[in-house]
Amino acid sequence: MVRYARPNSTDGALALLAEGGWKLFAGGTDFYPALGSLPLKHSIIDLNGVAELRGIAETDAHFVIGARTTWTDICRADLPPAFDALKQAAREVGSVQIQNTGTVAGNLCNASPAADGVPALMVLDAEVELRSQGGIRRLPLQDFILGNRRTALAGSELVTAIRVPKASTAGRSIFYKLGTRRYLVISIAMAAVRLEVASDHRIAAAAVAVGACSAVAQRLHELEADLIGLAADADFGSHVRLEHFSSLTPIDDVRGSADYRRAAAREIVVRALAAARAAPAGEAAA
């Protein structure tokens, strides 16, 4: 028998999950397309009654994004410029209707290689908070998403939040998405960049992530290291090399060849770096 439950607390949802045989439902923007014309086969826990899972809070050390927080909530939130890439990604998630209902945690749990939110959260060193009746564990985002449609989420666990360390919210970030049209499109390639610029106008820290070019979005750590010390107004096109993208494993499909995806990733990273030139403290952004 298929059952439906709408708990009003995280503890209530976890108690049901512990029974086994339940599927979680929040925004529904991935749930219904995956179901297609088939009937429901699993009992459903509707999380929309759990108010504590929605919203953005701030602690001494973290910004905490509740699992049910929508992309529209992200767009409207008062957040530091380091979150600009996440806000830009939020505006690229489907249509306005999808942004109004789709959740940040759902985007991660769906684990699509082309999930718009993942690169922007990666450059913020985000971690995923998982809760079960046995307690809480936290995983770096890159350890949570294991592959195409695969995550480290156990059957008895619920994603309750995405936590961003305040130490990773300096500087400014930019998100670029390449598709066959402007909106309502699956990415050919996407990139997020966060730059911190020191008072001497040189890059003090850099974070670069590329999505839709491998089973899981990737940070480009070698490129990040090579950017340190460059002048903020450097010609990034001469410093960002295809070798920096050698760890990516793009596929050939109807949207583009693997070679095109890798070259496109390089180009949008160069553009994102140029757009993310963060100004030193006390000065206007470039």
C-alpha distance (Angstrom), angle and dihedral (degrees) to the residues before:
residue distance angle dihedral
M1 . . .
V2 3.79 . .
R3 3.80 112.1 .
Y4 3.81 133.1 -166.8
A5 3.81 124.5 -150.1
R6 3.80 131.5 178.1
P7 3.83 107.6 -169.3
N8 3.80 119.8 -168.3
S9 3.82 97.1 -147.5
T10 3.79 139.2 45.8
D11 3.80 90.2 -120.5
G12 3.80 90.1 54.8
A13 3.81 91.5 51.3
L14 3.81 91.6 48.1
A15 3.81 91.9 50.2
L16 3.79 89.9 56.0
L17 3.81 93.0 45.0
A18 3.78 90.1 53.8
E19 3.82 89.0 62.2
G20 3.82 90.6 63.6
G21 3.79 128.4 -136.6
W22 3.81 96.7 75.9
K23 3.81 130.7 120.4
L24 3.79 123.1 -154.2
F25 3.79 122.5 -122.5
A26 3.81 127.8 -170.7
G27 3.81 122.5 137.7
G28 3.81 94.5 2.4
T29 3.80 94.1 -148.0
D30 3.82 91.8 122.2
F31 3.80 96.8 25.3
Y32 3.80 98.2 65.4
P33 3.84 98.0 43.2
A34 3.83 89.1 50.6
L35 3.81 90.4 50.8
G36 3.79 93.2 51.3
S37 3.80 112.0 169.6
L38 3.80 93.7 -26.9
P39 3.80 121.4 112.6
L40 3.79 121.1 -112.5
K41 3.79 112.8 -86.1
H42 3.79 99.8 175.9
S43 3.76 133.6 59.4
I44 3.80 111.9 -107.7
I45 3.79 131.0 -132.3
D46 3.79 107.1 -159.8
L47 3.81 107.2 -153.0
N48 3.79 95.0 -169.6
G49 3.79 90.6 97.8
V50 3.81 92.6 59.8
A51 3.81 102.0 91.5
E52 3.82 94.0 178.1
L53 3.82 90.3 68.0
R54 3.81 94.0 63.8
G55 3.78 128.1 76.1
I56 3.79 141.6 40.3
A57 3.79 120.4 -86.7
E58 3.78 132.5 -177.5
T59 3.80 127.8 -139.8
D60 3.79 129.3 178.6
A61 3.79 91.1 -89.0
H62 3.83 107.7 20.7
F63 3.76 149.2 38.3
V64 3.81 104.7 -132.8
I65 3.81 117.9 -153.9
G66 3.80 112.1 -163.6
A67 3.79 115.2 -128.0
R68 3.82 93.5 -117.2
T69 3.80 93.8 50.3
T70 3.80 107.9 127.0
W71 3.77 128.7 -138.1
T72 3.79 89.3 -111.0
D73 3.81 88.3 55.5
I74 3.82 88.5 53.7
C75 3.81 92.0 50.2
R76 3.80 91.9 51.7
A77 3.81 97.9 43.1
D78 3.79 122.3 109.3
L79 3.81 100.1 -122.9
P80 3.84 135.6 153.3
P81 3.84 119.5 -89.2
A82 3.81 89.5 -101.1
F83 3.83 85.8 74.5
D84 3.81 93.2 56.5
A85 3.81 91.6 99.9
L86 3.80 90.4 54.1
K87 3.80 90.5 50.0
Q88 3.81 90.9 48.8
A89 3.81 90.0 49.3
A90 3.82 89.3 49.1
R91 3.79 89.7 58.9
E92 3.82 90.1 52.7
V93 3.83 96.1 54.4
G94 3.79 104.0 108.4
S95 3.79 117.1 -73.0
V96 3.79 130.5 -25.1
Q97 3.80 88.7 -95.9
I98 3.80 90.5 56.2
Q99 3.80 91.3 46.1
N100 3.80 88.6 53.7
T101 3.81 93.8 56.2
G102 3.82 107.9 19.1
T103 3.80 113.9 97.6
V104 3.78 132.3 -140.3
A105 3.81 92.8 -127.3
G106 3.81 91.1 48.2
N107 3.79 89.9 56.0
L108 3.81 89.6 54.7
C109 3.81 96.4 42.4
N110 3.81 91.5 50.4
A111 3.83 85.3 60.6
S112 3.78 96.9 -159.7
P113 3.83 113.4 170.6
A114 3.81 85.6 -129.3
A115 3.83 97.0 49.5
D116 3.81 103.9 145.1
G117 3.80 96.6 -148.5
V118 3.79 98.2 54.3
P119 3.85 103.1 75.9
A120 3.82 91.7 44.1
L121 3.81 91.1 51.7
M122 3.80 92.1 44.0
V123 3.80 93.0 59.8
L124 3.82 86.7 54.4
D125 3.84 91.2 54.6
A126 3.80 88.7 -120.9
E127 3.78 122.1 -172.6
V128 3.80 128.9 -157.0
E129 3.80 120.6 -127.7
L130 3.81 113.9 -144.5
R131 3.78 121.9 -170.3
S132 3.78 133.1 -169.0
Q133 3.78 133.8 159.7
G134 3.79 85.6 -90.0
G135 3.80 93.8 61.7
I136 3.81 142.4 -90.8
R137 3.77 130.4 -50.8
R138 3.78 128.7 -180.0
L139 3.79 126.6 -151.4
P140 3.81 131.2 -173.3
L141 3.79 107.7 -109.1
Q142 3.81 91.5 -114.2
D143 3.82 88.8 58.0
F144 3.80 94.2 45.6
I145 3.81 96.7 58.4
L146 3.81 106.8 61.1
G147 3.80 101.7 175.4
N148 3.79 145.0 -48.2
R149 3.84 104.1 -17.2
R150 3.82 91.2 -15.5
T151 3.80 127.7 115.6
A152 3.79 138.4 166.9
L153 3.82 91.1 -112.1
A154 3.81 111.6 129.0
G155 3.80 120.5 -141.9
S156 3.80 92.5 -108.7
E157 3.83 93.9 47.5
L158 3.76 133.2 94.1
V159 3.80 125.9 -161.4
T160 3.78 103.0 -124.8
A161 3.82 102.6 172.5
I162 3.78 149.5 -6.8
R163 3.79 111.2 -129.6
V164 3.81 123.2 -155.5
P165 3.82 116.8 -166.4
K166 3.78 112.9 -128.9
A167 3.80 87.9 -135.6
S168 3.82 86.5 69.6
T169 3.79 96.5 50.3
A170 3.79 99.1 79.6
G171 3.78 119.7 112.3
R172 3.76 128.0 14.3
S173 3.80 133.6 -65.1
I174 3.81 137.9 -153.0
F175 3.83 133.2 -166.2
Y176 3.79 125.5 -155.1
K177 3.80 126.2 -173.4
L178 3.80 125.2 -171.0
G179 3.80 117.7 -157.2
T180 3.76 140.0 146.4
R181 3.81 89.7 -95.2
R182 3.81 137.7 11.3
Y183 3.82 101.3 -98.0
L184 3.81 141.2 14.9
V185 3.78 92.8 31.5
I186 3.80 138.8 123.6
S187 3.79 110.8 -119.0
I188 3.77 125.5 -104.0
A189 3.80 86.6 -164.5
M190 3.79 136.4 -19.1
A191 3.78 135.8 -171.7
A192 3.78 139.6 -170.3
V193 3.80 124.5 -162.2
R194 3.80 132.5 -172.9
L195 3.81 120.4 -170.9
E196 3.78 132.0 -173.6
V197 3.80 115.0 -161.9
A198 3.82 121.3 -159.8
S199 3.78 126.4 -139.6
D200 3.82 89.9 -95.0
H201 3.83 88.4 61.8
R202 3.79 92.8 -110.6
I203 3.79 126.6 125.0
A204 3.79 109.1 -95.7
A205 3.82 97.8 177.8
A206 3.78 136.7 4.7
A207 3.79 136.8 -171.1
V208 3.82 121.3 -171.4
A209 3.82 126.4 179.0
V210 3.80 130.0 177.5
G211 3.80 126.1 -160.4
A212 3.83 136.5 -171.9
C213 3.81 89.7 34.3
S214 3.82 98.6 87.3
A215 3.78 137.6 18.2
V216 3.81 88.8 -89.7
A217 3.80 126.8 25.9
Q218 3.81 111.2 -103.1
R219 3.78 138.6 -148.2
L220 3.82 111.5 -132.0
H221 3.79 98.5 -137.8
E222 3.82 96.8 171.7
L223 3.80 91.1 54.1
E224 3.81 90.5 46.4
A225 3.80 90.4 54.7
D226 3.81 92.1 47.6
L227 3.80 91.6 53.1
I228 3.81 94.3 57.6
G229 3.79 111.0 106.5
L230 3.80 96.3 16.3
A231 3.78 117.6 131.1
A232 3.78 110.8 -98.5
D233 3.80 89.7 -124.1
A234 3.81 93.3 50.2
D235 3.80 121.6 136.5
F236 3.79 96.1 -104.3
G237 3.78 91.3 -170.7
S238 3.80 89.7 71.5
H239 3.81 93.7 48.4
V240 3.81 102.3 43.2
R241 3.81 107.3 78.9
L242 3.80 132.2 -174.3
E243 3.81 87.8 -117.4
H244 3.80 87.7 68.6
F245 3.82 87.2 65.9
S246 3.80 97.8 48.9
S247 3.82 93.1 110.2
L248 3.81 91.4 62.5
T249 3.80 118.0 98.9
P250 3.82 105.4 -160.9
I251 3.79 120.2 -179.2
D252 3.79 133.7 -135.0
D253 3.80 112.0 -115.8
V254 3.79 141.4 137.7
R255 3.81 91.1 -72.3
G256 3.80 96.2 56.5
S257 3.78 147.6 -42.2
A258 3.79 123.7 -87.8
D259 3.81 90.9 -110.6
Y260 3.79 91.4 50.6
R261 3.80 91.6 49.2
R262 3.80 92.4 51.7
A263 3.81 92.3 48.0
A264 3.80 90.7 45.4
A265 3.80 90.8 50.5
R266 3.80 90.2 54.6
E267 3.81 91.9 49.5
I268 3.81 95.9 49.4
V269 3.81 91.2 45.8
V270 3.83 89.1 54.4
R271 3.81 90.1 49.6
A272 3.80 92.5 46.3
L273 3.79 92.0 50.6
A274 3.80 91.1 51.3
A275 3.81 90.8 49.4
A276 3.80 94.2 45.8
R277 3.78 97.3 57.9
A278 3.79 97.4 140.1
A279 3.79 118.2 -152.8
P280 3.83 120.7 -123.2
A281 3.79 116.2 -101.5
G282 3.77 113.2 -67.4
E283 3.80 95.3 19.8
A284 3.77 132.1 97.3
A285 3.78 117.1 -100.1
A286 3.78 114.6 -96.5
